[in-house]
Amino acid sequence: MPEALRGAYEQLSAFARTGEVSGVSNLAAADVRALAKHLAAQNDRAKLLELLRDAVRMPAELVPEDAESLAGFCANWFQAVRGDKGKTEATPAATTPSSVVPIGFAAATDASGRIIATTACVKAGATKICGVFENHIWSGGVSHVLAVWRNRDEQKVVFQETELVRAEAASNYVWLETQEGWPAGHWQLDLFDPAHDFSLLATGTLTTE
C-alpha cells in the first residue's frame, strides 16, 4: 500500500476506535475515496468491510460491490461521521433544511417499550437515552439509518451504528445505553441514510445535567 494511503488507513482505523474528530481533521474525503479504490483494486474489499463493521456495524448487504461505488460510499460515510454533511452544528431551526426531521429524547419507556415523552434535557446519570424521530414524511422509505452520537463539548463521536428502521411505523427510536450512566454534558444525535450518499435525515441536540 502506498505510504500516503497507509497513513489514511491508519487515521481511519484510529477514528473508528476512538471517535476523536481532531485525528481526522486534515484527512480529505478524496483520500478516503482513493484508499477505498486502491483496496478494491487489490481485491482487499474485506479490509474495508472490516473497517466499516468495526466502526458502524454496517451490514454487508448495504455496502456496494463495484469499486467506484464502494469508493463513493466510504467517502460519504466519512464526511457524514466527521460532521461535514448537512446540519451537524447547533443552528437556529429556521436554517435547518425542511426535509431534516427533528429528534426528541427520552430516558424511559413504558412496559410495552413505547416512549413516554420526549425532551431536550435529561437528568445526568440516566443509563439509557432514546432518540425519537418520525419517519413517515421521508419519501421513498428508509430501511436503515446510520446513528451518530456526538459529545459536543469534546468534539468527539461517542458511538455510531447502523440501525434498522420500521418503515411501516410513523415513528422510530434508537438508543444508547451505558452502565455508568450519562455524565453531564451536551450531546448531538444525527441520523444518515446509507442508501443515499449518507444524506442527513434527522438531527437533535440534548443536554444532560
ABEGO torsion letter per residue (X at the ends): XBAAAAAAAAAAAAAAAAGBAAAAAABBAAAAAAAAAAAAAAGAAAAAAAAAAAAAGBBAAABBABAAAAAAAAAAAAAAAAGABEBABBBBAAABBAABBBBBBBABBBAAGBBABBBABBBBGBABBBBBBBAAABBGEBABBBBBBBBAAAGBBABBBBBBBBAABABBBBBBBBAAEBBBEBBBBBBBBAABGGBBABBBBBBBX
